[in-house]
């Protein structure tokens, strides 16, 4: 029997992968309803991005005629995207590099057996 799954990707999010990973560890292997509650009430910058991504993934699951009440987050991971390099002026004409990191996030939902 083939296992149905729904995927959603978030590319080039302007947030560090390290910050996203903290929140992903909270919602991994959770039911979709519980994951929505965790994301809604956790005061982290990544929660806004992940809430929107989770809604998209649930919509993808509905398109595949999956039972939304039985969905859980089976896989979620983040990988670094391209780094935007900027300069910060410093004393005596020097310049320090500022690296603005980006993230690629993947979310996969499956139905419980």
KANORRA-V104515 format. One record per residue. RES is the residue in one letter. SS is DSSP state (@ for helix, = for strand, . for the rest). PHI is phi as a letter, one per 20 degrees, with the letter a starting at -180 (* if undefined). Layout:
# KANORRA-V104515
res=RES ss=SS phi=PHI
res=RES ss=SS phi=PHI
This chain:
# KANORRA-V104515
res=X ss=. phi=*
res=X ss=. phi=e
res=X ss=. phi=e
res=X ss=. phi=f
res=X ss== phi=b
res=X ss== phi=d
res=X ss== phi=d
res=X ss== phi=b
res=X ss== phi=c
res=X ss== phi=c
res=X ss== phi=d
res=X ss== phi=l
res=X ss== phi=f
res=X ss=. phi=e
res=X ss=. phi=b
res=X ss=. phi=f
res=X ss=@ phi=g
res=X ss=@ phi=f
res=X ss=@ phi=f
res=X ss=@ phi=f
res=X ss=@ phi=f
res=X ss=@ phi=g
res=X ss=@ phi=f
res=X ss=@ phi=f
res=X ss=@ phi=f
res=X ss=@ phi=f
res=X ss=@ phi=d
res=X ss=. phi=f
res=X ss=. phi=m
res=X ss=. phi=e
res=X ss== phi=f
res=X ss=@ phi=f
res=X ss=@ phi=f
res=X ss=@ phi=f
res=X ss=@ phi=f
res=X ss=@ phi=g
res=X ss=@ phi=f
res=X ss=@ phi=f
res=X ss=@ phi=f
res=X ss=@ phi=f
res=X ss=@ phi=d
res=X ss=. phi=e
res=X ss=. phi=e
res=X ss=. phi=c
res=X ss=. phi=f
res=X ss=@ phi=f
res=X ss=@ phi=f
res=X ss=@ phi=f
res=X ss=@ phi=f
res=X ss=@ phi=f
res=X ss=@ phi=f
res=X ss=@ phi=f
res=X ss=@ phi=f
res=X ss=@ phi=f
res=X ss=@ phi=f
res=X ss=@ phi=f
res=X ss=@ phi=f
res=X ss=@ phi=f
res=X ss=@ phi=f
res=X ss=@ phi=f
res=X ss=@ phi=f
res=X ss=@ phi=f
res=X ss=@ phi=f
res=X ss=. phi=e
res=X ss=. phi=l
res=X ss=. phi=e
res=X ss=. phi=f
res=X ss=@ phi=f
res=X ss=@ phi=f
res=X ss=@ phi=d
res=X ss== phi=e
res=X ss== phi=b
res=X ss== phi=e
res=X ss== phi=e
res=X ss== phi=b
res=X ss== phi=b
res=X ss== phi=b
res=X ss== phi=c
res=X ss== phi=c
res=X ss== phi=f
res=X ss=. phi=e
res=X ss=. phi=f
res=X ss=. phi=d
res=X ss== phi=e
res=X ss== phi=e
res=X ss== phi=c
res=X ss== phi=d
res=X ss== phi=d
res=X ss== phi=f
res=X ss=. phi=c
res=X ss=@ phi=f
res=X ss=@ phi=m
res=X ss=@ phi=m
res=X ss=. phi=e
res=X ss== phi=c
res=X ss== phi=d
res=X ss== phi=e
res=X ss== phi=d
res=X ss== phi=d
res=X ss== phi=e
res=X ss=. phi=e
res=X ss=. phi=c
res=X ss== phi=c
res=X ss== phi=d
res=X ss== phi=d
res=X ss== phi=c
res=X ss== phi=c
res=X ss== phi=c
res=X ss== phi=d
res=X ss== phi=c
res=X ss== phi=e
res=X ss=. phi=f
res=X ss=. phi=f
